[in-house]
Structure formats: structure tokens, C-alpha cells
Amino acid sequence: MSENLVSELMNGHATDFVYSTLSLSDRRLHGVFFSGPSWAKKILSGQKMGKWRRFIDPSVGVGDLLIEVCSSLPLKSSVHKTIEDWSGRLVAIDLRKSFLDITWLRLQALAAHRHKTEKGQTVDLEFRELPEGFIVGDVLTIKLDLRKHDCVVMNPPYQRIVAPAHSFVGKGKRSAAAIHLEHIILQAPPGVGLFALVPDVLRSGSSYERFRKELKSIADVSSFESFGAFGIQADIDVAILAAVTRQPTNEKKSARKETSYLKKVGDFFDVSVGPVVPHRTPVTGQSYGYLTAKNAVVGKEISSPVEFANYACRLERGPLVIVRRTSSPSDKKRARSTLVTCSNELLVENHLLILKPKDKKISTCRALLRVLEDQGSDVWLNEFIRCRHLTVGSLKQLPWING
Ligand SMILES: C[S@@+](CC[C@H](N)C(=O)[O-])C[C@H]1O[C@@H](n2cnc3c(N)ncnc32)[C@H](O)[C@@H]1O
């Protein structure tokens, strides 16, 4: 690996590349504003990294914070061993795989650079595949297996997004930074370190008072200080939070206990698409009740079918809930549903999604109807899926609100 490549990866080239490739509006959509080395240094200044076993950046970007962490981690006897060690100690998540690739390249370049300058070793580096802990996805839907002695470093996105039901961050659109922080601390066991660069309003705003109260009930906050404006493109005042999670002060009232919003429809229901595609699915001699978007009236219960057909494909038995796949953000209700109590074998058309209760109970189906009726579900679905079709994934992920 050439010295040029190493220095390009180490300094601001990765950020320049991303900023010149993505438009400002694209970057605003997911809060793509990287810390850079100077904020990374401020966030972690004075912290002894040696006491933590693993380092997790749940919205890693091009890795500025992990680069700062790894600048002071001890080196092993060879660059390969150091990279192996870091592979096991680093966890990185981002919506974009390209960001994870850049982060991992930069970290390997850093390892090579440090072995050369600190140990005088010349290094012939072959870049390795992404480590297991580098995950592409929406961190808000990922359960991080956080452990005592983990250290979370984060500069989360700052745009406003809809808070999940029962969130201690508040209702409606709130700072994504607060929602990301909440997601992390609610799943962290005691003894997890937390260093975060967040909008100053989380530290000072009256609308985030409950957030601060809950934070303090779950974590020992050693500092939460204002640091002025983030930068030219993101003209927002920021603060740095340093904390370590602990046993909640008031176990009964603690927000960590209120993790029910983490339960999803997919925890209670198997979700699939109706298998009958008219004119394509083969037919047989046998006739079964047939549910279609036309004959399954929204909001009604079906105890016996009104239409029959003889397709040869998967059959379903009630109790179950069917939801129309066609749905648009302009519709008042996004998940338009019908309860099917009929326990005979049934055919279901492809325009319908089928939700089968894992416990096979009608009462669980009725609870699902309440969830789908809740306005919060419409808000959540509008955020999660903007196109005109509901998907299996979106219904599985839907929070179990008031079920
Ligand atoms: C403000 S940048 C910070 C990146 C990096 N931590 C740093 O300090 O430079 C936020 C990053 O979070 C990513 N992101 C936004 N929403 C996310 C989500 N729901 N799950 C995972 N990553 C997300 C964006 O792609 C972006 O890279």
C-alpha cells in the first residue's frame, strides 16, 4: 500500500469524496455530517480508551470516531494481528454499506500507518473483508448485543423523525439524535460507556426535560456540556455527553423497564403475502373459500367465505387478519384490515397480506386490529414506507402500540 493512499485515507479525503458525491438534501435526509478529526478528539478528549473492551459506533459514517479510538489502542506484534484484534473489538452500523467499506479501509490504513511510525515495521497490507460487527442497516431496528465494558461512541443523525410510541423523548417529530440515544441506552446493561455529540437542545431545551431525567435515572452522567456551533453546513449548536450506564435508580419507574415499544407485530404474528395470483396460479378440481381484496370488507369479520375458487396453492386457516397491500401515505388509514375467524381451509389472493397469530388466538387478532387502528401506526408506516404498497417487512417491524 503506497504512503499516498495511506495519507489520503487517514485525512479528510473520505469526507470530501462523500460530500462531493451526495447532494446536500440527500445528506440532510439521513444526517450525513461527519465529525472530522477535531470533533472526534473533543468527544473523546481525556478518556482512557484502554478500560473498554469493545467500541460501538451505531451511526458510523466514514468512521471518524472509531479512527480516533483506534489511534490510541495498543498495537499487537504485527499489523495483521492488530487488524484482527480490532475486527473483534469494533462494531459499526450505518444505513450505507459504502460508508462501512470506507471506515474499514481507513481503519486498516491507520493500523499500517501506526505500525510503520511507532514500530518501524514496513507493511505489505492486503485489505480484508468487512468484520462481522460491521452491519448495514437501520440501527433503530437492530438489537445491539451490548455488554458491560462496551463503549458506545456516537454522533447520531440530527434531523427530526417520528418518535416511537411510549418514547421518553416525546411524541411526534423529535430530534433523531435523542431517539438514537434512547434506543441505545434502553438496551444497554449497566457498565456501558457512552460518548456522544448531540444537538445542544437535548442538554438545554425544556422540551427534552423528560429525556434528561430518564437519561440520569439510567446512567451516571459525568459531563454534558455545550460546545457551540457544529460547523458551516450544519449550523446547529452541539453538546458533548459523557456517561456510563448503571442500575436504574428507580427500577419500577425506570424507562428501561418500558421497553414494550421494542415489541413488534412480527413478535406475535407470522406475516406473508396471499399466494393466489389469478390467471397464473394453476387450478385443480377442489374448491375452497376464497378471500380477495373485493370480497373481504375492511373493518368487518369473516366467519364464512362468500366466494369459492379451486386454485392449487398454499391454504390458510383462521383465525387470521388480512391487510390490503395497496396503501398510500395519502390514505387516512394505511393498514386496512379484516378479521377472518373461519377455521376452514381458505385461499387468499395476492393483493392481501396475511397475519397469522403465533398463539392461534382470536384475541391476539383483535389486539392486532387495535394496533393497526392506532394513529401512531399510520404515522410510523408513513415514515417507514413511503411507496404505495405495504410490505411483509413493514408490518413485521410495526411497533406493538397499545396491543
Ligand atoms: C452525523 S453522521 C455521523 C457519522 C459518524 N458517527 C461521525 O461522527 O462522523 C450520521 C450517520 O448516521 C447514519 N445514519 C442515519 N440514520 C441511521 C440509522 N437509522 N441507522 C444507522 N445509521 C444511520 C448516516 O448515514 C450517517 O453516516
PDBQT file of the ligand as one rigid body, heavy atoms in Angstrom, charges set to zero:
ROOT
HETATM    1  C1  LIG A 501     -23.969  12.753  11.747  1.00  0.00    +0.000 C 
HETATM    2  S1  LIG A 501     -23.354  11.401  10.772  1.00  0.00    +0.000 S 
HETATM    3  C2  LIG A 501     -22.082  10.918  11.840  1.00  0.00    +0.000 C 
HETATM    4  C3  LIG A 501     -21.171   9.843  11.370  1.00  0.00    +0.000 C 
HETATM    5  C4  LIG A 501     -20.026   9.464  12.308  1.00  0.00    +0.000 C 
HETATM    6  N1  LIG A 501     -20.512   8.873  13.553  1.00  0.00    +0.000 N 
HETATM    7  C5  LIG A 501     -19.181  10.655  12.639  1.00  0.00    +0.000 C 
HETATM    8  O1  LIG A 501     -19.063  11.013  13.794  1.00  0.00    +0.000 OA
HETATM    9  O2  LIG A 501     -18.620  11.244  11.704  1.00  0.00    +0.000 OA
HETATM   10  C6  LIG A 501     -24.667  10.246  10.970  1.00  0.00    +0.000 C 
HETATM   11  C7  LIG A 501     -24.513   8.944  10.215  1.00  0.00    +0.000 C 
HETATM   12  O3  LIG A 501     -25.595   8.114  10.608  1.00  0.00    +0.000 OA
HETATM   13  C8  LIG A 501     -26.067   7.386   9.504  1.00  0.00    +0.000 C 
HETATM   14  N2  LIG A 501     -27.478   7.064   9.806  1.00  0.00    +0.000 N 
HETATM   15  C9  LIG A 501     -28.564   7.859   9.721  1.00  0.00    +0.000 A 
HETATM   16  N3  LIG A 501     -29.668   7.218  10.150  1.00  0.00    +0.000 NA
HETATM   17  C10 LIG A 501     -29.262   5.976  10.534  1.00  0.00    +0.000 A 
HETATM   18  C11 LIG A 501     -29.938   4.839  11.055  1.00  0.00    +0.000 A 
HETATM   19  N4  LIG A 501     -31.241   4.879  11.297  1.00  0.00    +0.000 N 
HETATM   20  N5  LIG A 501     -29.220   3.728  11.311  1.00  0.00    +0.000 NA
HETATM   21  C12 LIG A 501     -27.884   3.702  11.076  1.00  0.00    +0.000 A 
HETATM   22  N6  LIG A 501     -27.190   4.757  10.580  1.00  0.00    +0.000 NA
HETATM   23  C13 LIG A 501     -27.860   5.873  10.314  1.00  0.00    +0.000 A 
HETATM   24  C14 LIG A 501     -25.865   8.292   8.311  1.00  0.00    +0.000 C 
HETATM   25  O4  LIG A 501     -25.749   7.549   7.129  1.00  0.00    +0.000 OA
HETATM   26  C15 LIG A 501     -24.558   8.996   8.702  1.00  0.00    +0.000 C 
HETATM   27  O5  LIG A 501     -23.463   8.303   8.192  1.00  0.00    +0.000 OA
ENDROOT
TORSDOF 0
